[in-house]
Amino acid sequence: MNSKTSLFNRITQTPGQCGGRPCIRGMRIRVSDILEMLAENVSVTEILEDFPDLELADIQACLIFAARRSDFPTLTA
């Protein structure tokens, strides 16, 4: 298993938890919340301090998740 797949496996979706939205390792920390914090220039260090159960790899997994979700095929005429 390569490192990207390993990171991607940290993202879970459980019906009934956070409305079925993608979360980190089954916790009630949504991927979208982490991505929004990063977009608002909250540092990785600050996020890790605010969420002591998170690991650096969890934040990296959120970024991999977002990258894969935004990789749309190119349409050509």
C-alpha distances in whole Angstrom, upper triangle without the diagonal:
4,7,8,6,6,10,11,10,13,16,17,20,23,26,29,27,28,29,26,25,21,21,19,18,21,23,26,25,24,22,25,27,25,25,29,29,27,29,32,32,31,29,26,28,30,27,26,29,30,27,27,24,22,20,19,15,17,19,16,15,18,18,15,16,20,19,17,20,22,21,24,25,28,31,33,37
4,6,5,6,9,10,11,13,15,18,21,24,27,30,28,28,30,26,25,21,21,19,18,21,23,26,24,24,21,24,26,23,23,27,27,25,27,30,29,28,27,23,25,28,26,24,28,29,26,26,24,21,18,17,14,16,17,14,13,16,16,13,15,18,16,15,18,20,19,22,23,26,29,31,35
4,5,5,6,9,10,11,14,17,20,23,27,29,26,27,28,25,23,19,19,16,16,19,21,24,22,21,18,21,23,20,20,24,24,21,24,27,26,25,23,20,22,24,22,21,24,26,23,23,21,18,15,13,10,12,14,11,10,14,13,11,13,16,15,14,18,19,18,22,23,26,30,32,36
4,5,5,6,9,10,12,15,18,21,24,27,25,24,26,23,20,17,17,15,15,18,20,22,20,19,16,19,21,18,17,21,22,19,21,25,24,23,22,19,21,24,21,20,24,25,22,23,21,18,15,14,10,12,12,9,8,11,10,7,10,12,11,10,14,16,15,18,20,23,26,29,32
4,5,5,6,9,10,13,16,19,22,25,23,23,24,21,19,16,16,14,14,17,19,21,20,19,16,19,21,19,19,23,23,22,24,27,26,26,24,21,24,26,23,22,26,26,23,24,21,18,16,16,12,12,14,11,9,12,12,9,10,13,13,11,14,16,16,19,20,23,27,29,33
4,5,5,7,10,12,16,19,22,24,22,23,24,21,20,16,15,13,12,15,17,20,18,18,16,19,21,18,19,23,23,21,24,27,26,25,23,20,22,24,21,20,23,24,21,21,18,16,14,13,9,10,13,11,9,12,13,10,11,15,15,14,16,19,19,22,24,27,30,33,37
4,5,6,8,11,15,18,21,23,21,20,22,19,17,14,13,10,10,14,15,18,16,15,13,16,17,15,15,19,19,18,20,23,22,21,20,16,19,21,18,17,20,21,18,18,16,13,11,10,7,7,9,7,5,8,10,7,9,12,12,12,14,17,17,20,23,26,29,32,36
4,5,6,9,12,15,18,21,19,19,20,17,15,11,11,10,10,13,15,17,15,14,11,14,17,15,15,18,19,18,20,23,23,22,21,18,21,22,19,19,22,22,19,20,18,15,14,13,10,9,11,9,5,8,9,7,6,10,11,9,11,14,15,18,20,23,26,30,33
4,5,7,11,13,17,19,17,18,19,16,15,11,11,9,8,11,13,16,15,14,13,16,18,16,17,20,21,20,23,25,25,24,23,20,22,24,20,19,23,23,19,20,17,15,14,14,11,10,12,11,8,10,13,10,10,13,14,13,14,18,18,21,23,26,29,33,36
4,6,10,13,16,18,15,16,18,15,14,10,8,6,5,8,10,13,12,12,10,14,15,13,15,18,18,18,21,23,23,21,20,17,19,20,17,16,19,19,16,16,13,11,10,11,8,7,10,10,6,9,11,10,10,13,15,14,15,18,19,22,25,28,31,34,38
4,7,10,14,15,13,13,15,12,10,6,6,5,6,8,10,11,10,9,8,11,13,12,13,16,17,17,19,21,22,21,20,18,20,21,17,17,20,19,16,17,14,12,13,13,11,8,10,11,7,7,11,10,8,11,13,12,13,16,17,20,23,26,29,32,36
4,6,10,12,10,11,12,9,8,6,5,6,6,6,9,10,10,9,9,13,14,14,15,18,19,20,21,24,25,23,23,21,23,23,19,19,22,21,17,19,15,14,15,16,14,11,13,14,11,11,14,13,11,13,16,15,14,18,19,22,24,28,30,34,37
4,7,9,8,9,9,6,6,5,6,9,9,7,10,10,11,10,10,12,14,15,16,18,20,21,22,24,26,25,25,23,25,25,21,21,24,22,19,21,18,17,18,20,18,14,16,17,14,13,16,15,12,14,17,16,14,18,20,21,24,28,30,33,36
4,6,6,8,8,5,8,8,8,11,10,7,10,10,12,11,13,15,16,18,19,21,22,24,25,27,29,27,28,25,27,27,23,23,26,23,20,22,19,18,20,22,20,17,19,20,17,16,20,19,16,18,21,19,18,22,23,25,28,31,33,36,39
4,6,8,7,5,8,10,11,14,14,11,13,12,14,13,15,17,18,20,21,22,24,26,27,28,31,29,30,28,30,29,26,26,28,26,23,25,22,21,24,26,24,20,22,24,20,19,22,22,18,20,23,21,19,23,25,26,28,32,33,37,39
4,6,5,6,9,11,12,15,15,12,12,11,14,13,16,17,18,20,21,22,24,26,27,28,30,29,30,28,30,29,25,26,27,25,22,24,21,21,24,26,25,21,23,25,22,20,24,24,20,22,25,24,22,25,27,28,31,34,36,40,42
4,5,5,7,9,9,11,12,9,9,7,10,10,13,14,14,17,18,19,21,23,24,25,27,25,26,25,26,25,21,22,24,21,18,20,17,18,21,23,22,18,19,22,19,17,21,21,18,20,23,22,20,24,26,27,31,34,35,39,42
4,5,6,8,8,11,13,10,9,7,8,7,11,11,11,14,16,16,18,20,21,22,24,22,24,23,24,23,19,20,22,19,17,19,17,17,20,22,21,17,18,20,18,16,19,20,17,18,21,21,19,22,25,26,29,32,34,38,40
4,5,9,10,14,15,13,13,10,12,10,13,12,14,16,17,18,20,22,22,24,26,25,27,25,28,26,23,24,26,23,20,23,21,20,23,25,24,20,21,23,20,18,21,21,18,18,22,21,18,21,24,25,28,31,32,36,38
4,7,8,12,13,11,12,10,12,10,12,12,14,16,17,18,20,22,23,24,26,25,27,25,27,26,23,24,26,23,21,23,20,20,22,23,22,18,19,21,18,16,19,19,15,16,20,18,16,19,22,23,26,29,30,34,37
4,6,10,12,11,11,10,10,7,8,9,11,13,13,14,17,18,19,21,23,22,23,22,24,23,20,21,23,21,18,21,19,17,20,21,19,16,16,18,15,13,15,16,12,13,17,16,13,16,19,20,24,27,28,32,35
4,7,9,9,10,9,9,6,6,8,10,11,12,14,16,16,18,20,21,20,21,19,22,21,18,19,21,19,17,19,17,15,17,17,16,12,13,14,11,9,12,13,9,11,14,13,12,15,17,19,22,25,28,31,34
4,6,6,6,6,5,4,5,8,9,10,11,14,15,16,17,19,21,19,19,17,19,19,15,16,18,16,13,15,13,11,13,15,14,10,11,13,10,9,13,13,11,12,16,15,14,17,20,22,25,28,31,35,38
4,6,6,7,6,6,6,10,10,10,12,14,15,15,18,19,20,18,18,15,17,17,13,13,16,15,11,13,10,8,10,12,10,7,9,11,8,8,12,12,11,13,16,16,16,19,21,23,27,30,32,36,39
4,5,9,9,10,10,14,14,13,16,18,18,19,21,23,23,21,21,18,19,19,16,15,18,17,13,14,10,9,10,13,11,8,11,13,10,11,14,14,13,16,18,18,18,21,23,26,29,32,35,38,41
4,7,8,9,11,14,14,14,17,19,19,20,23,24,25,23,23,20,22,21,18,17,19,18,14,15,11,11,14,16,14,11,14,16,13,13,17,17,15,18,20,20,19,23,25,27,30,33,36,39,42
4,5,8,10,13,12,13,16,17,17,19,21,22,23,20,21,18,19,19,15,14,16,14,11,12,9,9,12,15,14,11,13,16,14,13,17,18,16,18,21,21,21,24,26,28,32,35,37,41,44
4,6,10,11,10,12,15,15,16,18,20,20,22,19,20,18,20,18,15,15,17,14,11,13,11,11,14,17,17,13,14,17,15,14,17,19,17,18,21,21,20,23,26,28,31,34,37,40,43
4,7,9,7,8,11,12,12,14,16,17,18,16,17,15,16,15,11,12,14,12,9,11,10,9,12,14,14,10,11,14,13,11,14,16,14,15,19,19,18,21,24,26,29,32,35,38,41
4,5,5,7,9,10,11,13,15,16,17,16,17,15,18,17,13,14,16,14,12,15,13,11,14,15,15,11,11,14,12,9,12,14,12,12,16,16,15,17,20,23,26,29,31,35,38
4,5,5,6,9,10,11,12,14,16,15,16,14,17,16,12,14,17,15,13,16,14,12,13,13,13,9,8,11,9,6,9,11,8,9,12,13,12,14,17,19,23,26,28,32,35
4,5,5,6,9,10,10,12,14,14,16,15,18,17,13,16,18,16,15,18,17,14,16,16,16,12,11,13,12,8,10,12,10,9,13,14,12,13,17,19,23,25,27,31,34
4,5,5,6,9,10,11,13,11,13,13,15,14,10,13,15,12,12,15,15,13,15,15,16,12,11,14,13,10,12,15,13,12,16,17,16,17,20,22,26,28,31,34,37
4,5,5,6,9,10,11,9,11,9,12,11,8,10,13,11,10,13,13,10,12,12,12,9,7,10,10,7,9,12,11,11,14,16,15,16,19,22,26,28,31,34,37
4,5,5,6,9,10,10,11,11,14,13,11,13,16,14,14,17,17,14,15,13,14,11,8,10,10,7,7,11,10,8,11,14,13,13,16,19,23,24,27,30,34
4,5,5,6,9,9,11,12,15,13,11,14,16,14,15,18,18,16,17,16,17,14,12,14,14,11,11,14,13,11,14,17,15,15,19,21,25,26,29,32,35
4,5,5,7,5,8,9,12,10,8,11,13,11,12,15,16,14,15,14,16,14,11,13,14,11,12,16,15,14,16,19,18,18,21,24,28,29,32,35,38
4,5,5,5,7,7,11,10,9,12,14,13,14,17,17,14,15,13,14,13,9,11,13,10,10,13,14,12,14,17,17,17,19,22,26,27,30,33,36
4,5,7,10,11,14,13,12,15,17,16,17,20,21,18,18,17,18,16,13,14,15,12,11,15,15,12,14,17,16,15,19,21,24,25,28,31,34
4,6,9,11,14,12,11,15,16,15,16,20,21,18,19,18,20,18,14,16,18,15,14,18,18,16,18,21,20,19,22,25,28,29,31,34,37
4,6,9,11,10,10,14,15,14,16,19,21,18,18,16,18,17,14,15,18,15,14,18,19,17,18,22,21,20,23,26,29,30,33,35,38
4,7,8,6,7,10,11,11,13,15,17,15,15,14,17,15,12,14,17,14,14,18,19,17,19,22,22,22,25,27,31,32,35,38,41
4,5,5,6,9,10,11,12,14,16,14,14,12,15,14,11,13,16,14,14,17,19,18,19,22,23,23,25,28,31,33,36,39,42
4,5,5,6,9,10,10,12,13,10,10,8,11,11,8,10,13,12,12,15,17,16,18,20,21,22,24,27,30,32,35,38,42
4,5,5,6,9,10,11,13,11,10,9,12,13,10,13,16,15,15,18,20,20,21,24,25,25,28,31,34,36,39,42,45
4,5,5,6,9,10,13,11,12,11,15,14,12,15,17,16,17,20,21,20,22,25,25,26,28,32,35,37,40,43,46
4,5,5,6,8,10,8,10,9,12,11,9,12,14,13,14,17,18,17,20,22,22,23,26,29,32,34,37,40,44
4,5,5,6,8,6,7,7,11,10,9,12,14,13,15,18,18,19,21,23,24,25,27,31,34,36,39,42,46
4,6,6,9,9,10,11,14,13,13,16,18,17,18,21,22,22,25,27,27,28,31,34,37,39,42,46,49
4,6,9,9,11,13,16,14,13,16,18,16,18,21,21,21,24,26,26,27,30,33,37,39,42,45,48
4,6,6,9,11,13,11,11,15,15,14,17,19,19,20,23,24,24,26,29,32,35,37,40,44,47
4,5,8,11,13,12,12,16,16,16,19,21,21,22,25,26,27,28,31,34,37,40,43,46,49
4,7,10,12,10,12,15,15,15,18,19,19,21,23,24,25,27,29,32,36,38,41,45,48
4,7,8,6,8,11,11,11,14,16,16,18,20,21,22,24,26,29,32,35,38,41,45
4,5,5,7,9,10,11,13,15,16,17,19,20,22,24,25,29,32,34,37,41,44
4,5,5,6,9,10,11,13,14,16,17,19,20,22,23,27,30,32,35,38,42
4,5,5,6,9,10,10,12,14,15,16,18,20,21,25,27,30,33,36,40
4,5,5,6,9,10,10,12,14,15,16,19,20,24,27,29,32,36,39
4,5,5,7,9,10,11,13,14,15,17,19,22,25,28,31,34,38
4,5,5,6,9,10,11,12,14,15,17,20,23,26,29,32,36
4,5,5,6,9,10,10,12,14,15,19,22,24,28,31,34
4,6,5,6,9,10,11,12,14,18,21,23,27,30,33
4,5,5,6,9,10,11,12,16,19,21,24,28,31
4,5,5,6,9,10,11,14,17,20,23,26,30
4,5,5,6,9,10,13,16,19,22,26,29
4,5,5,6,9,12,15,18,20,24,27
4,5,5,6,10,13,15,18,22,25
4,5,5,9,11,14,17,21,24
4,6,8,11,14,17,20,23
4,6,9,12,14,18,21
4,7,9,12,15,19
4,6,9,12,16
4,6,10,13
4,6,10
4,7
4
